Amino acid sequence: MAAPCPPHLSDRFPYLPQQSGYNKRLRKASELIGHLIRHLATDTGAWTGDVWVVDSTPVECTRSRETVKRSDLAGWAQYG
């Protein structure tokens, strides 16, 4: 059974699979998606560059200024 599609998009998406159908298709395509991601990654300069850009939540190192001064990360990590 197809999931409902908003009326203004029904001509572009005549059939939308439900979650179980979507998950089956995604699992079958996982190897292909992995190859595509690797191809796109190796095709960019970031793959061979010496600078990596990471998007993540900052990791707290310490809570006090005194601990920051004694830390091995002093000079590399900022307070807070």
mmCIF file of the N, C-alpha and C atoms, coordinates in Angstrom:
data_MODEL
# 
_entry.id   MODEL 
# 
loop_
_atom_site.group_PDB 
_atom_site.id 
_atom_site.type_symbol 
_atom_site.label_atom_id 
_atom_site.label_alt_id 
_atom_site.label_comp_id 
_atom_site.label_asym_id 
_atom_site.label_entity_id 
_atom_site.label_seq_id 
_atom_site.pdbx_PDB_ins_code 
_atom_site.Cartn_x 
_atom_site.Cartn_y 
_atom_site.Cartn_z 
_atom_site.occupancy 
_atom_site.B_iso_or_equiv 
_atom_site.pdbx_formal_charge 
_atom_site.auth_seq_id 
_atom_site.auth_comp_id 
_atom_site.auth_asym_id 
_atom_site.auth_atom_id 
_atom_site.pdbx_PDB_model_num 
ATOM 1   N N  . MET A 1 1  ? 0.838  -1.174 0.000   1.00 0.00 ? 1  MET A N  1 
ATOM 2   C CA . MET A 1 1  ? 0.000  0.000  0.000   1.00 0.00 ? 1  MET A CA 1 
ATOM 3   C C  . MET A 1 1  ? 0.888  1.243  0.000   1.00 0.00 ? 1  MET A C  1 
ATOM 4   N N  . ALA A 1 2  ? 0.563  2.194  -0.787  1.00 0.00 ? 2  ALA A N  1 
ATOM 5   C CA . ALA A 1 2  ? 1.361  3.420  -0.919  1.00 0.00 ? 2  ALA A CA 1 
ATOM 6   C C  . ALA A 1 2  ? 0.994  4.419  0.161   1.00 0.00 ? 2  ALA A C  1 
ATOM 7   N N  . ALA A 1 3  ? 1.992  5.158  0.603   1.00 0.00 ? 3  ALA A N  1 
ATOM 8   C CA . ALA A 1 3  ? 1.756  6.227  1.567   1.00 0.00 ? 3  ALA A CA 1 
ATOM 9   C C  . ALA A 1 3  ? 1.122  7.405  0.831   1.00 0.00 ? 3  ALA A C  1 
ATOM 10  N N  . PRO A 1 4  ? 0.329  8.205  1.533   1.00 0.00 ? 4  PRO A N  1 
ATOM 11  C CA . PRO A 1 4  ? -0.294 9.354  0.873   1.00 0.00 ? 4  PRO A CA 1 
ATOM 12  C C  . PRO A 1 4  ? 0.758  10.379 0.455   1.00 0.00 ? 4  PRO A C  1 
ATOM 13  N N  . CYS A 1 5  ? 0.496  11.017 -0.643  1.00 0.00 ? 5  CYS A N  1 
ATOM 14  C CA . CYS A 1 5  ? 1.393  12.027 -1.176  1.00 0.00 ? 5  CYS A CA 1 
ATOM 15  C C  . CYS A 1 5  ? 0.633  13.353 -1.211  1.00 0.00 ? 5  CYS A C  1 
ATOM 16  N N  . PRO A 1 6  ? 1.292  14.459 -0.859  1.00 0.00 ? 6  PRO A N  1 
ATOM 17  C CA . PRO A 1 6  ? 0.595  15.744 -0.940  1.00 0.00 ? 6  PRO A CA 1 
ATOM 18  C C  . PRO A 1 6  ? 0.082  15.981 -2.366  1.00 0.00 ? 6  PRO A C  1 
ATOM 19  N N  . PRO A 1 7  ? -1.116 16.513 -2.494  1.00 0.00 ? 7  PRO A N  1 
ATOM 20  C CA . PRO A 1 7  ? -1.729 16.665 -3.822  1.00 0.00 ? 7  PRO A CA 1 
ATOM 21  C C  . PRO A 1 7  ? -0.870 17.419 -4.833  1.00 0.00 ? 7  PRO A C  1 
ATOM 22  N N  . HIS A 1 8  ? -0.141 18.429 -4.396  1.00 0.00 ? 8  HIS A N  1 
ATOM 23  C CA . HIS A 1 8  ? 0.652  19.221 -5.343  1.00 0.00 ? 8  HIS A CA 1 
ATOM 24  C C  . HIS A 1 8  ? 1.891  18.460 -5.833  1.00 0.00 ? 8  HIS A C  1 
ATOM 25  N N  . LEU A 1 9  ? 2.213  17.321 -5.235  1.00 0.00 ? 9  LEU A N  1 
ATOM 26  C CA . LEU A 1 9  ? 3.364  16.523 -5.670  1.00 0.00 ? 9  LEU A CA 1 
ATOM 27  C C  . LEU A 1 9  ? 2.965  15.173 -6.266  1.00 0.00 ? 9  LEU A C  1 
ATOM 28  N N  . SER A 1 10 ? 1.691  14.893 -6.333  1.00 0.00 ? 10 SER A N  1 
ATOM 29  C CA . SER A 1 10 ? 1.248  13.568 -6.762  1.00 0.00 ? 10 SER A CA 1 
ATOM 30  C C  . SER A 1 10 ? 1.634  13.234 -8.202  1.00 0.00 ? 10 SER A C  1 
ATOM 31  N N  . ASP A 1 11 ? 1.791  14.236 -9.078  1.00 0.00 ? 11 ASP A N  1 
ATOM 32  C CA . ASP A 1 11 ? 2.202  13.934 -10.448 1.00 0.00 ? 11 ASP A CA 1 
ATOM 33  C C  . ASP A 1 11 ? 3.684  13.561 -10.512 1.00 0.00 ? 11 ASP A C  1 
ATOM 34  N N  . ARG A 1 12 ? 4.489  14.041 -9.569  1.00 0.00 ? 12 ARG A N  1 
ATOM 35  C CA . ARG A 1 12 ? 5.920  13.727 -9.557  1.00 0.00 ? 12 ARG A CA 1 
ATOM 36  C C  . ARG A 1 12 ? 6.224  12.433 -8.808  1.00 0.00 ? 12 ARG A C  1 
ATOM 37  N N  . PHE A 1 13 ? 5.397  12.099 -7.833  1.00 0.00 ? 13 PHE A N  1 
ATOM 38  C CA . PHE A 1 13 ? 5.585  10.909 -7.013  1.00 0.00 ? 13 PHE A CA 1 
ATOM 39  C C  . PHE A 1 13 ? 4.291  10.099 -6.981  1.00 0.00 ? 13 PHE A C  1 
ATOM 40  N N  . PRO A 1 14 ? 4.028  9.342  -8.026  1.00 0.00 ? 14 PRO A N  1 
ATOM 41  C CA . PRO A 1 14 ? 2.773  8.601  -8.064  1.00 0.00 ? 14 PRO A CA 1 
ATOM 42  C C  . PRO A 1 14 ? 2.716  7.478  -7.028  1.00 0.00 ? 14 PRO A C  1 
ATOM 43  N N  . TYR A 1 15 ? 3.884  7.000  -6.579  1.00 0.00 ? 15 TYR A N  1 
ATOM 44  C CA . TYR A 1 15 ? 3.909  5.923  -5.589  1.00 0.00 ? 15 TYR A CA 1 
ATOM 45  C C  . TYR A 1 15 ? 4.982  6.224  -4.549  1.00 0.00 ? 15 TYR A C  1 
ATOM 46  N N  . LEU A 1 16 ? 4.618  6.258  -3.293  1.00 0.00 ? 16 LEU A N  1 
ATOM 47  C CA . LEU A 1 16 ? 5.575  6.417  -2.202  1.00 0.00 ? 16 LEU A CA 1 
ATOM 48  C C  . LEU A 1 16 ? 5.489  5.172  -1.331  1.00 0.00 ? 16 LEU A C  1 
ATOM 49  N N  . PRO A 1 17 ? 6.595  4.430  -1.200  1.00 0.00 ? 17 PRO A N  1 
ATOM 50  C CA . PRO A 1 17 ? 6.536  3.216  -0.383  1.00 0.00 ? 17 PRO A CA 1 
ATOM 51  C C  . PRO A 1 17 ? 6.377  3.558  1.093   1.00 0.00 ? 17 PRO A C  1 
ATOM 52  N N  . GLN A 1 18 ? 5.749  2.648  1.827   1.00 0.00 ? 18 GLN A N  1 
ATOM 53  C CA . GLN A 1 18 ? 5.661  2.839  3.272   1.00 0.00 ? 18 GLN A CA 1 
ATOM 54  C C  . GLN A 1 18 ? 7.029  2.548  3.877   1.00 0.00 ? 18 GLN A C  1 
ATOM 55  N N  . GLN A 1 19 ? 7.148  2.712  5.177   1.00 0.00 ? 19 GLN A N  1 
ATOM 56  C CA . GLN A 1 19 ? 8.448  2.601  5.823   1.00 0.00 ? 19 GLN A CA 1 
ATOM 57  C C  . GLN A 1 19 ? 9.096  1.242  5.597   1.00 0.00 ? 19 GLN A C  1 
ATOM 58  N N  . SER A 1 20 ? 8.353  0.147  5.672   1.00 0.00 ? 20 SER A N  1 
ATOM 59  C CA . SER A 1 20 ? 8.956  -1.171 5.498   1.00 0.00 ? 20 SER A CA 1 
ATOM 60  C C  . SER A 1 20 ? 9.502  -1.326 4.079   1.00 0.00 ? 20 SER A C  1 
ATOM 61  N N  . GLY A 1 21 ? 8.778  -0.827 3.082   1.00 0.00 ? 21 GLY A N  1 
ATOM 62  C CA . GLY A 1 21 ? 9.256  -0.889 1.700   1.00 0.00 ? 21 GLY A CA 1 
ATOM 63  C C  . GLY A 1 21 ? 10.471 -0.011 1.483   1.00 0.00 ? 21 GLY A C  1 
ATOM 64  N N  . TYR A 1 22 ? 10.488 1.154  2.125   1.00 0.00 ? 22 TYR A N  1 
ATOM 65  C CA . TYR A 1 22 ? 11.626 2.061  2.025   1.00 0.00 ? 22 TYR A CA 1 
ATOM 66  C C  . TYR A 1 22 ? 12.869 1.405  2.627   1.00 0.00 ? 22 TYR A C  1 
ATOM 67  N N  . ASN A 1 23 ? 12.714 0.789  3.801   1.00 0.00 ? 23 ASN A N  1 
ATOM 68  C CA . ASN A 1 23 ? 13.844 0.145  4.467   1.00 0.00 ? 23 ASN A CA 1 
ATOM 69  C C  . ASN A 1 23 ? 14.393 -1.015 3.644   1.00 0.00 ? 23 ASN A C  1 
ATOM 70  N N  . LYS A 1 24 ? 13.522 -1.789 3.007   1.00 0.00 ? 24 LYS A N  1 
ATOM 71  C CA . LYS A 1 24 ? 13.973 -2.892 2.147   1.00 0.00 ? 24 LYS A CA 1 
ATOM 72  C C  . LYS A 1 24 ? 14.789 -2.357 0.980   1.00 0.00 ? 24 LYS A C  1 
ATOM 73  N N  . ARG A 1 25 ? 14.321 -1.303 0.352   1.00 0.00 ? 25 ARG A N  1 
ATOM 74  C CA . ARG A 1 25 ? 15.046 -0.716 -0.781  1.00 0.00 ? 25 ARG A CA 1 
ATOM 75  C C  . ARG A 1 25 ? 16.378 -0.129 -0.330  1.00 0.00 ? 25 ARG A C  1 
ATOM 76  N N  . LEU A 1 26 ? 16.371 0.519  0.827   1.00 0.00 ? 26 LEU A N  1 
ATOM 77  C CA . LEU A 1 26 ? 17.598 1.118  1.347   1.00 0.00 ? 26 LEU A CA 1 
ATOM 78  C C  . LEU A 1 26 ? 18.640 0.049  1.673   1.00 0.00 ? 26 LEU A C  1 
ATOM 79  N N  . ARG A 1 27 ? 18.224 -1.057 2.297   1.00 0.00 ? 27 ARG A N  1 
ATOM 80  C CA . ARG A 1 27 ? 19.160 -2.146 2.599   1.00 0.00 ? 27 ARG A CA 1 
ATOM 81  C C  . ARG A 1 27 ? 19.735 -2.755 1.325   1.00 0.00 ? 27 ARG A C  1 
ATOM 82  N N  . LYS A 1 28 ? 18.904 -2.927 0.303   1.00 0.00 ? 28 LYS A N  1 
ATOM 83  C CA . LYS A 1 28 ? 19.387 -3.492 -0.962  1.00 0.00 ? 28 LYS A CA 1 
ATOM 84  C C  . LYS A 1 28 ? 20.365 -2.551 -1.652  1.00 0.00 ? 28 LYS A C  1 
ATOM 85  N N  . ALA A 1 29 ? 20.193 -1.252 -1.461  1.00 0.00 ? 29 ALA A N  1 
ATOM 86  C CA . ALA A 1 29 ? 21.047 -0.271 -2.128  1.00 0.00 ? 29 ALA A CA 1 
ATOM 87  C C  . ALA A 1 29 ? 22.260 0.133  -1.291  1.00 0.00 ? 29 ALA A C  1 
ATOM 88  N N  . SER A 1 30 ? 22.429 -0.424 -0.095  1.00 0.00 ? 30 SER A N  1 
ATOM 89  C CA . SER A 1 30 ? 23.491 0.033  0.803   1.00 0.00 ? 30 SER A CA 1 
ATOM 90  C C  . SER A 1 30 ? 24.884 -0.145 0.197   1.00 0.00 ? 30 SER A C  1 
ATOM 91  N N  . GLU A 1 31 ? 25.146 -1.242 -0.498  1.00 0.00 ? 31 GLU A N  1 
ATOM 92  C CA . GLU A 1 31 ? 26.463 -1.441 -1.107  1.00 0.00 ? 31 GLU A CA 1 
ATOM 93  C C  . GLU A 1 31 ? 26.706 -0.403 -2.204  1.00 0.00 ? 31 GLU A C  1 
ATOM 94  N N  . LEU A 1 32 ? 25.701 -0.158 -3.020  1.00 0.00 ? 32 LEU A N  1 
ATOM 95  C CA . LEU A 1 32 ? 25.810 0.843  -4.075  1.00 0.00 ? 32 LEU A CA 1 
ATOM 96  C C  . LEU A 1 32 ? 26.043 2.238  -3.490  1.00 0.00 ? 32 LEU A C  1 
ATOM 97  N N  . ILE A 1 33 ? 25.324 2.572  -2.431  1.00 0.00 ? 33 ILE A N  1 
ATOM 98  C CA . ILE A 1 33 ? 25.486 3.870  -1.785  1.00 0.00 ? 33 ILE A CA 1 
ATOM 99  C C  . ILE A 1 33 ? 26.891 4.000  -1.207  1.00 0.00 ? 33 ILE A C  1 
ATOM 100 N N  . GLY A 1 34 ? 27.408 2.928  -0.608  1.00 0.00 ? 34 GLY A N  1 
ATOM 101 C CA . GLY A 1 34 ? 28.766 2.942  -0.072  1.00 0.00 ? 34 GLY A CA 1 
ATOM 102 C C  . GLY A 1 34 ? 29.800 3.191  -1.154  1.00 0.00 ? 34 GLY A C  1 
ATOM 103 N N  . HIS A 1 35 ? 29.643 2.536  -2.325  1.00 0.00 ? 35 HIS A N  1 
ATOM 104 C CA . HIS A 1 35 ? 30.563 2.756  -3.451  1.00 0.00 ? 35 HIS A CA 1 
ATOM 105 C C  . HIS A 1 35 ? 30.487 4.201  -3.936  1.00 0.00 ? 35 HIS A C  1 
ATOM 106 N N  . LEU A 1 36 ? 29.279 4.734  -4.011  1.00 0.00 ? 36 LEU A N  1 
ATOM 107 C CA . LEU A 1 36 ? 29.097 6.107  -4.461  1.00 0.00 ? 36 LEU A CA 1 
ATOM 108 C C  . LEU A 1 36 ? 29.757 7.101  -3.502  1.00 0.00 ? 36 LEU A C  1 
ATOM 109 N N  . ILE A 1 37 ? 29.572 6.900  -2.199  1.00 0.00 ? 37 ILE A N  1 
ATOM 110 C CA . ILE A 1 37 ? 30.177 7.797  -1.215  1.00 0.00 ? 37 ILE A CA 1 
ATOM 111 C C  . ILE A 1 37 ? 31.696 7.738  -1.317  1.00 0.00 ? 37 ILE A C  1 
ATOM 112 N N  . ARG A 1 38 ? 32.259 6.532  -1.444  1.00 0.00 ? 38 ARG A N  1 
ATOM 113 C CA . ARG A 1 38 ? 33.710 6.400  -1.551  1.00 0.00 ? 38 ARG A CA 1 
ATOM 114 C C  . ARG A 1 38 ? 34.220 7.068  -2.827  1.00 0.00 ? 38 ARG A C  1 
ATOM 115 N N  . HIS A 1 39 ? 33.509 6.884  -3.931  1.00 0.00 ? 39 HIS A N  1 
ATOM 116 C CA . HIS A 1 39 ? 33.919 7.504  -5.191  1.00 0.00 ? 39 HIS A CA 1 
ATOM 117 C C  . HIS A 1 39 ? 33.908 9.031  -5.069  1.00 0.00 ? 39 HIS A C  1 
ATOM 118 N N  . LEU A 1 40 ? 32.856 9.573  -4.503  1.00 0.00 ? 40 LEU A N  1 
ATOM 119 C CA . LEU A 1 40 ? 32.775 11.025 -4.350  1.00 0.00 ? 40 LEU A CA 1 
ATOM 120 C C  . LEU A 1 40 ? 33.858 11.535 -3.403  1.00 0.00 ? 40 LEU A C  1 
ATOM 121 N N  . ALA A 1 41 ? 34.139 10.788 -2.343  1.00 0.00 ? 41 ALA A N  1 
ATOM 122 C CA . ALA A 1 41 ? 35.157 11.220 -1.380  1.00 0.00 ? 41 ALA A CA 1 
ATOM 123 C C  . ALA A 1 41 ? 36.547 11.192 -2.006  1.00 0.00 ? 41 ALA A C  1 
ATOM 124 N N  . THR A 1 42 ? 36.866 10.152 -2.744  1.00 0.00 ? 42 THR A N  1 
ATOM 125 C CA . THR A 1 42 ? 38.207 10.052 -3.332  1.00 0.00 ? 42 THR A CA 1 
ATOM 126 C C  . THR A 1 42 ? 38.387 10.994 -4.509  1.00 0.00 ? 42 THR A C  1 
ATOM 127 N N  . ASP A 1 43 ? 37.309 11.514 -5.033  1.00 0.00 ? 43 ASP A N  1 
ATOM 128 C CA . ASP A 1 43 ? 37.380 12.417 -6.177  1.00 0.00 ? 43 ASP A CA 1 
ATOM 129 C C  . ASP A 1 43 ? 37.606 13.870 -5.754  1.00 0.00 ? 43 ASP A C  1 
ATOM 130 N N  . THR A 1 44 ? 37.670 14.110 -4.462  1.00 0.00 ? 44 THR A N  1 
ATOM 131 C CA . THR A 1 44 ? 37.869 15.470 -3.970  1.00 0.00 ? 44 THR A CA 1 
ATOM 132 C C  . THR A 1 44 ? 39.280 15.633 -3.408  1.00 0.00 ? 44 THR A C  1 
ATOM 133 N N  . GLY A 1 45 ? 39.729 16.860 -3.291  1.00 0.00 ? 45 GLY A N  1 
ATOM 134 C CA . GLY A 1 45 ? 41.036 17.135 -2.730  1.00 0.00 ? 45 GLY A CA 1 
ATOM 135 C C  . GLY A 1 45 ? 41.111 16.854 -1.244  1.00 0.00 ? 45 GLY A C  1 
ATOM 136 N N  . ALA A 1 46 ? 39.967 16.806 -0.571  1.00 0.00 ? 46 ALA A N  1 
ATOM 137 C CA . ALA A 1 46 ? 39.960 16.544 0.862   1.00 0.00 ? 46 ALA A CA 1 
ATOM 138 C C  . ALA A 1 46 ? 40.462 15.141 1.184   1.00 0.00 ? 46 ALA A C  1 
ATOM 139 N N  . TRP A 1 47 ? 40.356 14.234 0.239   1.00 0.00 ? 47 TRP A N  1 
ATOM 140 C CA . TRP A 1 47 ? 40.766 12.842 0.477   1.00 0.00 ? 47 TRP A CA 1 
ATOM 141 C C  . TRP A 1 47 ? 42.273 12.741 0.693   1.00 0.00 ? 47 TRP A C  1 
ATOM 142 N N  . THR A 1 48 ? 43.048 13.496 -0.066  1.00 0.00 ? 48 THR A N  1 
ATOM 143 C CA . THR A 1 48 ? 44.509 13.416 0.025   1.00 0.00 ? 48 THR A CA 1 
ATOM 144 C C  . THR A 1 48 ? 45.109 14.585 0.793   1.00 0.00 ? 48 THR A C  1 
ATOM 145 N N  . GLY A 1 49 ? 44.297 15.538 1.194   1.00 0.00 ? 49 GLY A N  1 
ATOM 146 C CA . GLY A 1 49 ? 44.800 16.720 1.889   1.00 0.00 ? 49 GLY A CA 1 
ATOM 147 C C  . GLY A 1 49 ? 45.226 16.415 3.313   1.00 0.00 ? 49 GLY A C  1 
ATOM 148 N N  . ASP A 1 50 ? 45.983 17.328 3.912   1.00 0.00 ? 50 ASP A N  1 
ATOM 149 C CA . ASP A 1 50 ? 46.431 17.133 5.279   1.00 0.00 ? 50 ASP A CA 1 
ATOM 150 C C  . ASP A 1 50 ? 45.541 17.848 6.293   1.00 0.00 ? 50 ASP A C  1 
ATOM 151 N N  . VAL A 1 51 ? 44.453 18.435 5.837   1.00 0.00 ? 51 VAL A N  1 
ATOM 152 C CA . VAL A 1 51 ? 43.502 19.100 6.719   1.00 0.00 ? 51 VAL A CA 1 
ATOM 153 C C  . VAL A 1 51 ? 42.171 18.374 6.639   1.00 0.00 ? 51 VAL A C  1 
ATOM 154 N N  . TRP A 1 52 ? 41.646 18.013 7.785   1.00 0.00 ? 52 TRP A N  1 
ATOM 155 C CA . TRP A 1 52 ? 40.346 17.332 7.840   1.00 0.00 ? 52 TRP A CA 1 
ATOM 156 C C  . TRP A 1 52 ? 39.339 18.276 8.481   1.00 0.00 ? 52 TRP A C  1 
ATOM 157 N N  . VAL A 1 53 ? 38.180 18.388 7.890   1.00 0.00 ? 53 VAL A N  1 
ATOM 158 C CA . VAL A 1 53 ? 37.115 19.207 8.441   1.00 0.00 ? 53 VAL A CA 1 
ATOM 159 C C  . VAL A 1 53 ? 36.137 18.261 9.122   1.00 0.00 ? 53 VAL A C  1 
ATOM 160 N N  . VAL A 1 54 ? 35.877 18.510 10.399  1.00 0.00 ? 54 VAL A N  1 
ATOM 161 C CA . VAL A 1 54 ? 35.005 17.636 11.175  1.00 0.00 ? 54 VAL A CA 1 
ATOM 162 C C  . VAL A 1 54 ? 33.881 18.471 11.756  1.00 0.00 ? 54 VAL A C  1 
ATOM 163 N N  . ASP A 1 55 ? 32.680 17.976 11.622  1.00 0.00 ? 55 ASP A N  1 
ATOM 164 C CA . ASP A 1 55 ? 31.518 18.643 12.192  1.00 0.00 ? 55 ASP A CA 1 
ATOM 165 C C  . ASP A 1 55 ? 31.032 17.797 13.363  1.00 0.00 ? 55 ASP A C  1 
ATOM 166 N N  . SER A 1 56 ? 31.263 18.268 14.572  1.00 0.00 ? 56 SER A N  1 
ATOM 167 C CA . SER A 1 56 ? 30.844 17.496 15.735  1.00 0.00 ? 56 SER A CA 1 
ATOM 168 C C  . SER A 1 56 ? 30.561 18.427 16.905  1.00 0.00 ? 56 SER A C  1 
ATOM 169 N N  . THR A 1 57 ? 30.020 17.862 17.938  1.00 0.00 ? 57 THR A N  1 
ATOM 170 C CA . THR A 1 57 ? 29.772 18.608 19.159  1.00 0.00 ? 57 THR A CA 1 
ATOM 171 C C  . THR A 1 57 ? 31.097 18.789 19.884  1.00 0.00 ? 57 THR A C  1 
ATOM 172 N N  . PRO A 1 58 ? 31.396 19.995 20.368  1.00 0.00 ? 58 PRO A N  1 
ATOM 173 C CA . PRO A 1 58 ? 32.654 20.192 21.102  1.00 0.00 ? 58 PRO A CA 1 
ATOM 174 C C  . PRO A 1 58 ? 32.723 19.269 22.320  1.00 0.00 ? 58 PRO A C  1 
ATOM 175 N N  . VAL A 1 59 ? 33.901 18.730 22.581  1.00 0.00 ? 59 VAL A N  1 
ATOM 176 C CA . VAL A 1 59 ? 34.107 17.853 23.725  1.00 0.00 ? 59 VAL A CA 1 
ATOM 177 C C  . VAL A 1 59 ? 34.726 18.680 24.846  1.00 0.00 ? 59 VAL A C  1 
ATOM 178 N N  . GLU A 1 60 ? 34.083 18.660 25.986  1.00 0.00 ? 60 GLU A N  1 
ATOM 179 C CA . GLU A 1 60 ? 34.561 19.435 27.122  1.00 0.00 ? 60 GLU A CA 1 
ATOM 180 C C  . GLU A 1 60 ? 35.836 18.810 27.668  1.00 0.00 ? 60 GLU A C  1 
ATOM 181 N N  . CYS A 1 61 ? 36.878 19.613 27.847  1.00 0.00 ? 61 CYS A N  1 
ATOM 182 C CA . CYS A 1 61 ? 38.146 19.118 28.375  1.00 0.00 ? 61 CYS A CA 1 
ATOM 183 C C  . CYS A 1 61 ? 38.223 19.310 29.888  1.00 0.00 ? 61 CYS A C  1 
ATOM 184 N N  . THR A 1 62 ? 37.858 20.468 30.372  1.00 0.00 ? 62 THR A N  1 
ATOM 185 C CA . THR A 1 62 ? 37.918 20.738 31.809  1.00 0.00 ? 62 THR A CA 1 
ATOM 186 C C  . THR A 1 62 ? 36.877 21.793 32.156  1.00 0.00 ? 62 THR A C  1 
ATOM 187 N N  . ARG A 1 63 ? 36.725 22.018 33.454  1.00 0.00 ? 63 ARG A N  1 
ATOM 188 C CA . ARG A 1 63 ? 35.775 23.033 33.906  1.00 0.00 ? 63 ARG A CA 1 
ATOM 189 C C  . ARG A 1 63 ? 36.470 24.228 34.544  1.00 0.00 ? 63 ARG A C  1 
ATOM 190 N N  . SER A 1 64 ? 37.701 24.085 35.005  1.00 0.00 ? 64 SER A N  1 
ATOM 191 C CA . SER A 1 64 ? 38.353 25.212 35.689  1.00 0.00 ? 64 SER A CA 1 
ATOM 192 C C  . SER A 1 64 ? 39.561 25.702 34.900  1.00 0.00 ? 64 SER A C  1 
ATOM 193 N N  . ARG A 1 65 ? 39.877 26.973 35.079  1.00 0.00 ? 65 ARG A N  1 
ATOM 194 C CA . ARG A 1 65 ? 41.040 27.559 34.397  1.00 0.00 ? 65 ARG A CA 1 
ATOM 195 C C  . ARG A 1 65 ? 42.343 26.922 34.880  1.00 0.00 ? 65 ARG A C  1 
ATOM 196 N N  . GLU A 1 66 ? 42.415 26.564 36.158  1.00 0.00 ? 66 GLU A N  1 
ATOM 197 C CA . GLU A 1 66 ? 43.630 25.949 36.697  1.00 0.00 ? 66 GLU A CA 1 
ATOM 198 C C  . GLU A 1 66 ? 43.896 24.598 36.029  1.00 0.00 ? 66 GLU A C  1 
ATOM 199 N N  . THR A 1 67 ? 42.869 23.823 35.826  1.00 0.00 ? 67 THR A N  1 
ATOM 200 C CA . THR A 1 67 ? 43.032 22.531 35.166  1.00 0.00 ? 67 THR A CA 1 
ATOM 201 C C  . THR A 1 67 ? 43.469 22.729 33.725  1.00 0.00 ? 67 THR A C  1 
ATOM 202 N N  . VAL A 1 68 ? 42.947 23.750 33.080  1.00 0.00 ? 68 VAL A N  1 
ATOM 203 C CA . VAL A 1 68 ? 43.338 24.043 31.695  1.00 0.00 ? 68 VAL A CA 1 
ATOM 204 C C  . VAL A 1 68 ? 44.830 24.345 31.626  1.00 0.00 ? 68 VAL A C  1 
ATOM 205 N N  . LYS A 1 69 ? 45.331 25.108 32.592  1.00 0.00 ? 69 LYS A N  1 
ATOM 206 C CA . LYS A 1 69 ? 46.756 25.470 32.593  1.00 0.00 ? 69 LYS A CA 1 
ATOM 207 C C  . LYS A 1 69 ? 47.649 24.251 32.811  1.00 0.00 ? 69 LYS A C  1 
ATOM 208 N N  . ARG A 1 70 ? 47.186 23.259 33.595  1.00 0.00 ? 70 ARG A N  1 
ATOM 209 C CA . ARG A 1 70 ? 47.985 22.063 33.883  1.00 0.00 ? 70 ARG A CA 1 
ATOM 210 C C  . ARG A 1 70 ? 47.824 20.979 32.823  1.00 0.00 ? 70 ARG A C  1 
ATOM 211 N N  . SER A 1 71 ? 46.852 21.107 31.978  1.00 0.00 ? 71 SER A N  1 
ATOM 212 C CA . SER A 1 71 ? 46.525 20.066 31.015  1.00 0.00 ? 71 SER A CA 1 
ATOM 213 C C  . SER A 1 71 ? 47.599 19.915 29.941  1.00 0.00 ? 71 SER A C  1 
ATOM 214 N N  . ASP A 1 72 ? 47.713 18.704 29.389  1.00 0.00 ? 72 ASP A N  1 
ATOM 215 C CA . ASP A 1 72 ? 48.597 18.465 28.244  1.00 0.00 ? 72 ASP A CA 1 
ATOM 216 C C  . ASP A 1 72 ? 48.087 19.195 27.007  1.00 0.00 ? 72 ASP A C  1 
ATOM 217 N N  . LEU A 1 73 ? 46.844 19.615 27.049  1.00 0.00 ? 73 LEU A N  1 
ATOM 218 C CA . LEU A 1 73 ? 46.255 20.319 25.913  1.00 0.00 ? 73 LEU A CA 1 
ATOM 219 C C  . LEU A 1 73 ? 46.442 21.831 26.017  1.00 0.00 ? 73 LEU A C  1 
ATOM 220 N N  . ALA A 1 74 ? 47.137 22.296 27.052  1.00 0.00 ? 74 ALA A N  1 
ATOM 221 C CA . ALA A 1 74 ? 47.370 23.735 27.210  1.00 0.00 ? 74 ALA A CA 1 
ATOM 222 C C  . ALA A 1 74 ? 48.068 24.270 25.973  1.00 0.00 ? 74 ALA A C  1 
ATOM 223 N N  . GLY A 1 75 ? 47.540 25.352 25.441  1.00 0.00 ? 75 GLY A N  1 
ATOM 224 C CA . GLY A 1 75 ? 48.086 25.925 24.215  1.00 0.00 ? 75 GLY A CA 1 
ATOM 225 C C  . GLY A 1 75 ? 47.391 25.415 22.962  1.00 0.00 ? 75 GLY A C  1 
ATOM 226 N N  . TRP A 1 76 ? 46.698 24.286 23.088  1.00 0.00 ? 76 TRP A N  1 
ATOM 227 C CA . TRP A 1 76 ? 45.974 23.711 21.941  1.00 0.00 ? 76 TRP A CA 1 
ATOM 228 C C  . TRP A 1 76 ? 44.466 23.882 22.104  1.00 0.00 ? 76 TRP A C  1 
ATOM 229 N N  . ALA A 1 77 ? 43.974 23.635 23.296  1.00 0.00 ? 77 ALA A N  1 
ATOM 230 C CA . ALA A 1 77 ? 42.533 23.719 23.545  1.00 0.00 ? 77 ALA A CA 1 
ATOM 231 C C  . ALA A 1 77 ? 42.219 25.008 24.294  1.00 0.00 ? 77 ALA A C  1 
ATOM 232 N N  . GLN A 1 78 ? 41.043 25.538 24.056  1.00 0.00 ? 78 GLN A N  1 
ATOM 233 C CA . GLN A 1 78 ? 40.634 26.771 24.707  1.00 0.00 ? 78 GLN A CA 1 
ATOM 234 C C  . GLN A 1 78 ? 39.799 26.461 25.938  1.00 0.00 ? 78 GLN A C  1 
ATOM 235 N N  . TYR A 1 79 ? 39.766 27.392 26.872  1.00 0.00 ? 79 TYR A N  1 
ATOM 236 C CA . TYR A 1 79 ? 38.933 27.239 28.059  1.00 0.00 ? 79 TYR A CA 1 
ATOM 237 C C  . TYR A 1 79 ? 37.474 27.309 27.650  1.00 0.00 ? 79 TYR A C  1 
ATOM 238 N N  . GLY A 1 80 ? 36.653 26.434 28.222  1.00 0.00 ? 80 GLY A N  1 
ATOM 239 C CA . GLY A 1 80 ? 35.221 26.454 27.936  1.00 0.00 ? 80 GLY A CA 1 
ATOM 240 C C  . GLY A 1 80 ? 34.923 25.625 26.819  1.00 0.00 ? 80 GLY A C  1 
# 
